[in-house]
């Protein structure tokens, strides 16, 4: 027998216990470390939250429904619908970067040498998720390697990706050049270790106090300084900046063939000339993409990256 005024099948308890139960709150994840999340609510308060049971999969930037527990803790009962999710994957694990991102800010530097492959993978990941990319060329005060670094970015400039040159140690110039592009948007800060990402964050968010560390000139590589993913609110004119740990690998094995193609938008005008509707743009006769490559209309290094990512994805599908 159902209670009066309540739909049949509604299992909520009547009486004092139900009346005193705290209502669910909706907030946004602003920090993540393993299964521990910090959720911020519209009034500015925060709670330390854990997913209910064995649930996982939340990321910084996610909007979530939380059941309050005690004064400052809570259980995450649901992840609300996302606009996008950016993550990387390899043979052993998947790493989520952030959700509901408007813009990806990829940091490369004059020194240590940045990886064209990793920068290209980050671009492909962004485009496949419908996220607008922006590249920062940092450490432009190191004039000896500046011309080479600029030349290595020519292929992405040709795709219309903005490249902003600066030195993160010049905080005033950093804010002048980047604040207008970050205002009113959620931007994910991403880069290899040693590119000066934490110095850039400290210039944009003076109270972030992110640890920095010099790169190893002997090894020509940086060291990890950021260990957790965290969202910072930017000073006026505003916006949000998500900082994530530096990386030395960027697998995209989770992407389907269609997802991978979205990561290479320069292929689009040539795909319509392919003879076969299911062309993989590698060995099929009458391929419009291969013809464009041979004519010089598609950058050879970008095409080689496409093939590597596609082959990795196919190998992963065969394993599972």
C-alpha positions as CSV (number, residue, x, y, z in Angstrom):
1,X,0.0,0.0,0.0
2,X,1.5,3.4,-1.0
3,X,1.4,6.4,1.2
4,X,-1.1,9.2,0.4
5,X,0.4,11.9,-1.9
6,X,3.4,9.9,-2.9
7,X,3.9,8.1,-6.2
8,X,3.6,4.3,-6.0
9,X,7.1,2.8,-5.7
10,X,8.7,5.8,-4.0
11,X,10.9,4.3,-1.3
12,X,11.7,7.5,0.6
13,X,11.0,7.2,4.3
14,X,8.3,9.2,5.9
15,X,8.5,10.8,9.3
16,X,11.3,12.5,11.2
17,X,14.2,10.5,9.7
18,X,13.4,11.5,6.2
19,X,12.6,15.1,7.2
20,X,16.0,15.6,8.8
21,X,18.0,14.0,6.0
22,X,20.4,16.6,4.5
23,X,19.4,17.4,0.9
24,X,21.9,16.8,-2.0
25,X,24.1,19.6,-3.0
26,X,25.5,20.3,-6.5
27,X,29.0,21.6,-6.8
28,X,32.1,21.5,-9.0
29,X,35.3,19.4,-8.4
30,X,38.2,21.8,-8.0
31,X,40.9,19.3,-6.9
32,X,41.6,15.6,-7.2
33,X,44.1,13.2,-5.8
34,X,43.3,9.5,-6.3
35,X,39.8,8.9,-5.0
36,X,39.8,12.0,-2.9
37,X,38.1,15.1,-4.3
38,X,37.6,18.7,-3.2
39,X,34.1,20.0,-4.3
40,X,33.3,23.7,-4.3
41,X,29.7,24.9,-4.0
42,X,28.0,28.0,-5.3
43,X,28.4,29.8,-1.9
44,X,32.1,29.3,-2.0
45,X,32.2,26.6,0.6
46,X,34.1,23.3,0.0
47,X,33.8,19.7,1.1
48,X,36.2,16.8,1.0
49,X,34.4,14.1,-0.9
50,X,34.8,10.5,-2.0
51,X,32.8,8.6,-4.6
52,X,30.1,6.4,-3.3
53,X,31.1,2.7,-3.1
54,X,33.5,1.7,-5.9
55,X,32.4,4.4,-8.3
56,X,35.1,6.3,-9.9
57,X,35.7,8.4,-13.1
58,X,35.2,11.9,-11.7
59,X,37.6,14.6,-12.9
60,X,38.5,18.2,-12.0
61,X,35.9,20.4,-13.7
62,X,33.1,17.9,-13.3
63,X,29.8,19.1,-11.8
64,X,28.6,16.6,-9.2
65,X,25.8,15.8,-6.9
66,X,27.0,15.3,-3.3
67,X,25.3,13.9,-0.2
68,X,26.7,15.9,2.8
69,X,28.4,13.9,5.6
70,X,29.3,15.7,8.7
71,X,30.5,19.3,8.6
72,X,32.9,19.3,5.7
73,X,32.7,15.9,4.0
74,X,30.4,14.3,1.5
75,X,29.8,11.4,-0.8
76,X,29.6,11.9,-4.6
77,X,26.4,10.2,-5.8
78,X,26.4,11.4,-9.4
79,X,28.5,13.1,-12.1
80,X,26.3,15.5,-14.0
81,X,26.4,15.5,-17.8
82,X,29.7,16.8,-19.3
83,X,30.5,18.8,-22.3
84,X,33.8,17.0,-22.8
85,X,36.5,15.0,-21.0
86,X,40.2,15.1,-21.9
87,X,42.3,12.1,-20.9
88,X,45.2,10.0,-22.1
89,X,45.7,6.2,-22.1
90,X,48.4,3.6,-22.7
91,X,48.8,-0.1,-22.3
92,X,48.6,0.0,-18.5
93,X,46.2,2.8,-17.4
94,X,44.0,5.8,-18.3
95,X,44.7,9.2,-16.9
96,X,41.9,11.8,-16.8
97,X,43.0,15.4,-17.1
98,X,39.8,17.5,-16.7
99,X,36.2,17.8,-17.7
100,X,34.1,20.7,-19.1
101,X,37.1,22.5,-20.6
102,X,36.8,25.4,-23.0
103,X,40.4,25.7,-24.0
104,X,43.7,23.7,-23.8
105,X,46.8,25.7,-23.1
106,X,49.8,23.6,-24.2
107,X,53.1,24.8,-22.8
108,X,56.3,24.2,-24.7
109,X,59.7,25.9,-24.2
110,X,62.9,26.8,-25.9
111,X,64.7,24.6,-23.3
112,X,64.6,21.7,-22.5
113,X,63.8,20.4,-25.9
114,X,60.0,19.8,-26.3
115,X,58.6,16.8,-28.0
116,X,56.9,17.4,-31.3
117,X,55.2,14.0,-30.9
118,X,53.7,14.9,-27.5
119,X,52.6,18.4,-28.5
120,X,50.9,16.9,-31.6
121,X,49.2,14.3,-29.5
122,X,47.9,16.9,-27.1
123,X,46.5,18.8,-30.0
124,X,44.8,15.7,-31.4
125,X,43.3,14.9,-28.0
126,X,42.0,18.5,-27.7
127,X,40.4,18.5,-31.2
128,X,38.9,15.1,-30.8
129,X,37.1,16.3,-27.6
130,X,36.0,19.6,-29.2
131,X,38.4,21.7,-27.2
132,X,40.1,24.8,-28.6
133,X,44.0,24.6,-28.4
134,X,46.4,27.4,-27.7
135,X,50.2,27.0,-27.5
136,X,52.6,28.9,-25.3
137,X,56.2,29.0,-26.3
138,X,57.9,29.7,-23.0
139,X,61.5,30.8,-22.1
140,X,61.9,33.1,-25.2
141,X,64.6,34.9,-23.2
142,X,66.9,32.0,-24.1
143,X,67.8,33.4,-27.5
144,X,70.2,30.6,-28.6
145,X,67.4,28.1,-29.3
146,X,64.6,30.4,-30.1
147,X,64.8,30.2,-33.9
148,X,64.7,26.4,-33.8
149,X,61.8,26.3,-31.4
150,X,59.8,28.7,-33.6
151,X,60.6,26.7,-36.8
152,X,59.4,23.5,-35.1
153,X,56.0,25.1,-34.4
154,X,55.5,26.2,-38.0
155,X,53.3,23.2,-38.9
156,X,50.8,23.9,-36.1
157,X,50.8,27.7,-36.8
158,X,49.8,26.7,-40.4
159,X,46.8,25.0,-38.9
160,X,45.6,28.2,-37.3
161,X,46.7,27.3,-33.8
162,X,47.6,30.5,-31.9
163,X,51.2,30.5,-30.6
164,X,52.0,33.1,-27.9
165,X,55.7,33.7,-27.1
166,X,56.7,34.8,-23.6
167,X,58.9,34.3,-20.7
168,X,57.0,33.1,-17.6
169,X,59.4,34.9,-15.3
170,X,58.0,38.2,-16.6
171,X,54.7,38.0,-14.7
172,X,53.4,41.4,-15.9
173,X,53.7,40.4,-19.6
174,X,52.2,37.0,-18.9
175,X,49.1,38.5,-17.5
176,X,48.8,41.2,-20.2
177,X,49.0,38.6,-23.0
178,X,47.0,35.7,-21.5
179,X,44.4,37.2,-19.2
180,X,42.1,38.4,-22.1
181,X,42.3,34.9,-23.6
182,X,41.4,33.2,-20.3
183,X,38.7,35.5,-19.1
184,X,35.3,33.8,-18.7
185,X,36.6,30.4,-19.8
186,X,37.8,27.2,-18.2
187,X,41.4,26.5,-19.5
188,X,43.4,23.3,-18.9
189,X,47.2,24.0,-18.5
190,X,49.1,21.1,-19.9
191,X,52.7,20.4,-20.7
192,X,55.8,18.2,-20.4
193,X,57.8,18.4,-17.2
194,X,60.3,21.2,-17.3
195,X,58.5,23.5,-19.7
196,X,57.9,26.2,-17.0
197,X,54.3,25.4,-16.4
198,X,54.3,26.0,-12.7
199,X,56.2,29.3,-13.2
200,X,53.5,30.3,-15.6
201,X,50.8,29.4,-13.1
202,X,52.4,31.5,-10.4
203,X,52.4,34.5,-12.8
204,X,48.7,34.1,-13.5
205,X,47.6,33.2,-10.0
206,X,50.0,34.9,-7.6
207,X,48.7,33.1,-4.5
208,X,49.0,29.6,-6.1
209,X,52.5,29.2,-4.8
210,X,53.1,26.3,-7.1
211,X,56.5,24.6,-6.6
212,X,59.1,25.1,-9.4
213,X,62.2,23.2,-10.1
214,X,65.1,23.7,-12.6
215,X,65.4,21.2,-15.4
216,X,68.4,18.9,-15.8
217,X,70.6,20.3,-18.5
218,X,72.5,17.0,-18.6
219,X,69.4,15.0,-19.4
220,X,67.7,17.8,-21.3
221,X,64.4,17.1,-19.4
222,X,62.4,18.5,-16.6
223,X,61.3,17.0,-13.3
224,X,57.7,16.7,-12.1
225,X,56.7,19.4,-9.6
226,X,52.9,19.2,-9.8
227,X,51.4,16.0,-8.3
228,X,47.7,16.7,-8.2
229,X,45.2,18.3,-10.5
230,X,43.6,21.5,-9.2
231,X,41.4,24.3,-10.4
232,X,42.3,27.9,-9.7
233,X,40.1,31.0,-10.0
234,X,41.9,33.7,-11.9
235,X,41.9,37.3,-10.7
236,X,40.1,39.9,-12.8
237,X,39.1,39.7,-15.6
238,X,38.4,36.2,-14.3
239,X,38.2,32.7,-15.7
240,X,39.3,29.3,-14.3
241,X,42.7,27.6,-14.8
242,X,43.1,23.9,-14.2
243,X,46.7,22.8,-13.5
244,X,47.7,19.1,-14.1
245,X,50.9,17.1,-13.5
246,X,53.5,17.3,-16.2
247,X,53.9,14.3,-18.4
248,X,56.5,12.5,-20.6
249,X,54.0,10.3,-22.5
250,X,50.6,11.0,-24.1
251,X,48.8,7.9,-25.3
252,X,45.5,8.1,-27.2
253,X,44.7,4.4,-27.4
254,X,41.1,5.1,-26.1
255,X,40.2,7.0,-29.3
256,X,38.3,5.4,-32.1
257,X,39.2,5.9,-35.7
258,X,36.6,8.6,-36.0
259,X,37.8,10.3,-32.9
260,X,41.4,10.3,-34.2
261,X,40.3,11.9,-37.5
262,X,38.7,14.7,-35.5
263,X,42.1,15.3,-34.1
264,X,43.5,16.0,-37.5
265,X,41.1,18.7,-38.9
266,X,43.4,19.5,-41.9
267,X,42.4,16.1,-43.3
268,X,38.7,17.0,-43.6
269,X,38.6,18.8,-47.0
270,X,40.5,15.9,-48.6
271,X,38.4,13.0,-47.1
272,X,35.5,13.8,-49.4
273,X,37.7,12.8,-52.3
274,X,38.4,9.3,-51.0
275,X,37.1,6.5,-53.2
276,X,35.9,4.4,-50.3
277,X,33.6,5.6,-47.5
278,X,35.6,3.5,-44.9
279,X,39.0,4.6,-46.0
280,X,41.6,4.6,-43.2
281,X,43.8,7.0,-45.3
282,X,46.8,4.7,-45.3
283,X,47.0,2.2,-48.1
284,X,43.6,2.3,-49.9
285,X,43.6,3.3,-53.6
286,X,42.0,6.6,-54.5
287,X,42.6,8.1,-51.0
288,X,42.2,11.9,-51.0
289,X,44.3,12.3,-47.9
290,X,47.2,10.4,-49.3
291,X,46.9,12.4,-52.5
292,X,47.0,15.6,-50.5
293,X,50.1,14.4,-48.6
294,X,51.9,13.6,-51.9
295,X,50.9,17.0,-53.2
296,X,52.4,18.7,-50.1
297,X,49.0,19.9,-48.9
298,X,49.3,17.9,-45.6
299,X,52.4,18.1,-43.4
300,X,54.3,14.8,-43.5
301,X,55.1,14.8,-39.8
302,X,51.5,15.4,-38.9
303,X,50.4,12.5,-41.2
304,X,53.1,10.2,-39.7
305,X,51.7,11.1,-36.2
306,X,48.1,10.2,-37.4
307,X,49.3,6.8,-38.5
308,X,51.1,6.1,-35.2
309,X,48.1,7.0,-33.1
310,X,45.8,4.9,-35.4
311,X,48.0,1.9,-35.2
312,X,48.3,2.2,-31.4
313,X,44.5,2.3,-31.1
314,X,44.1,-0.7,-33.4
315,X,46.7,-2.7,-31.4
316,X,44.9,-1.8,-28.1
317,X,41.5,-3.0,-29.6
318,X,43.1,-6.3,-30.5
319,X,44.4,-6.8,-27.0
320,X,41.0,-6.3,-25.5
